[in-house]
Amino acid sequence: MSQQDLLTIGDFTFRSRLFTGTGKYPSVTIAKAALEASECEVVTVAVRRVDLAAKSEDGQTIGEVLRAGGYTILPNTAGCATAKDAVRTARLAREMLGTTLVKLEVISDSKTLYPDVPGTLEAAELLVKDGFTVLPYITDDPISARKLEDMGCAAVMPLAAPIGSGLGICNPYTIEIIVKHAGVPIIVDAGVGTASDATFAMELGVDGILMNTAIAGAKDPVRMARAMKNAVHAGRDAFLAGRIPKKLFATASSPLEGVIGSNA
């Protein structure tokens, strides 16, 4: 991937298109190694669920790891079931971390963990007006994605599949529609299970991918982090290169047309 192929979200610019999380790792030591292997620059933190100052069994804190690594922290409003709770949590994160970035989550169904679309739209509008750089987690719905963009969100984050499911890209056509009509970066969030899922998502033209469980829950998180880094690079390169069109019939790899001395 070109060194100049940068990802810009609001006033922020990144080289890596892989965003990662901090939850579910066996230890802070493994989390640190996985983050390094992924070469990510943005790490999301659930403000209501993660204590950045809490020491793990290996004596480190995730806050120390993130600060030492120079990562951009993307606070998220995970655990919020209403727009009011999400807005309050985002404002607390801004005070604690000194950042306008926020991954907006409003989830009122504990079984599917699907986004509450009306609540997300309501909270997004309030946070944009309050000066936040809002990245809303939303269903793979082109209409909702367009509404969020129109109200000023810096990026839109449609789900690939339910959170933590590992099902991969369940509705590639809706993701592709969102991408083709978007004027802001599209970051696929939730549901990626393995490297081929990440590559496929990037080949659809999305601008980046956020994942946590796929890496942290793997048998070897560090190796999976490295695989995901390479998968995102490969998918982005393939998208930029432009794939050949799909056909129902064969086309010879070495056609006779134009060959000197042929009678074709």
C-alpha positions, 0 to 999 in steps of 0.5 A: 500500500502506498505511503501516501494512501492515508485515512483522514477522519475529521481533523485526524489522519492515519496511516493504518486502516486497522482499528483495534480494541482493548477487551477480552485479552488474556493479559495486558502483556498479550494485548500490548504485543498484539497491538504492536503486531497489528501496527494499528494507530487507533485503539478503542476503549469502552469508557464505562467498562475499562479502567485504564489505571487498573493493574492486571496480573502482570503489573501493567495497566492498559492506559500505560500501554496506550500512552507508551505506544502513542496510540490515538484513543477512540473512546466508545459509549459501549453499555449505553442504552439511550441517547442521553446515556451515550451523550453523557458518556461521550462528554465524560470521555472528552473530559478524561481523555482530552479528545473530541473523538468518540465512537458512538454506540447506543444499544438497547437490545442485550441479545443481538447487541444491534444498534438502536437506530433512532437513539443513535441518530438522536445522540449523533446530532447532539454530539456533532453540535457539541463539537465531537468528531463522531463515528457512529456504530450503525446497522448496514442500512444505507439510509441511516448511513446517509442521514448520519453523514448529512448531520455531520458525522466524520465517519460511519461504522456499519456492522458486518455482523453481530458483535463478537459473532465472527460471521464475517460480512453478512450483507456485502451488497448493502456495505457496497451501496453504503460505500458507493454513496458515502462522502465520509470514510466507512469503517466496518465494525463488528463481526469480522472473524478471520483474515479473509473477512477483513480482506473481503471487506476492504475489497468492497471499498471500505476505508477501514475496519475496527475489530476486537474479538477476532484478535483478542479471542484467537488462540494466538492473538499476536499472530492473528493481529499480524494476519489482520494487518496483512489482510487489510493491506491486501484488501486495500491494494486489491481494491485500488488495483481494480479487480477484473470483471466477473464473467460466466464463461472462460477467457483465455489467459493467452488469447490469439488476437493480436499475436504476430503470425496468427490467423485469428 
